[in-house]
Amino acid sequence: MKFFVDTADVDEIRDLADTGLLDGVTTNPTLIAKAGRDFKEVVAEICAIVDGPVSAEVAATEADAMISEGRTLAQIAGNVTIKVPLTWDGLKACRTLTQEGTMVNVTLCFNANQALLAAKAGATFISPFIGRLDDIGLDGMELISEIRIIYDNYDDLTTQVLAASIRSQNHVKLSALAGADVATVPPGVLRGLVKHPLTDKGLNAFLADWKSTGQTIS
Ligand code: E4P
């Protein structure tokens, strides 16, 4: 499974990219607003740091305008992935941009039929929002499983399942178990994946015992 980080904070991205474990980045208008910086400038900086797909979302709601914005954003770098919302206009824009060779991430997916349409429109990625479904009392993870089954039923549906709106380490594990191709994870949750109290406890004990031997490795 690939790991994307879900942020527009360039310093965070640079730091996480240093681990060598980062496969891509997703942004959205809320994250860009939070960064408080020029959108295209931020996307260009991220693309210079990360080789993998970097999602940048259009602001238009009508297909022709989405396509035009998508083309503008795609010129920033070869790894820009255009994010379009899951609407009829978004799907039309997805079809056109995909045919032009641009990667497209269809976002705001909340049911399996929407995911089926996105795949038929040629999306590179479909983004089902797990956390926001959980927020309204539904099971976000069930949607990941359903989409996985549907896509696996048809050889011509090659869209990658990008588990989004992830809120916890458990969401990451469950996404992997459900067969998501990618998880886009907030920086804090990504950093938390490495943590376990028994790892810390075990390491402290090993270090103390090693010190007691008086040896060095050289
Ligand atoms: C995905 O691409 C979205 O940017 C993101 O995962 C949304 O997460 P949220 O529901 O926590 O805002």
Boltz pocket constraint, residues with backbone or C-beta under 6 A from the ligand:
constraints:
  - pocket:
      binder: B
      contacts: [[A, 6], [A, 26], [A, 27], [A, 28], [A, 107], [A, 127], [A, 129], [A, 131], [A, 132], [A, 163], [A, 164], [A, 165], [A, 166], [A, 184]]
      max_distance: 6.0
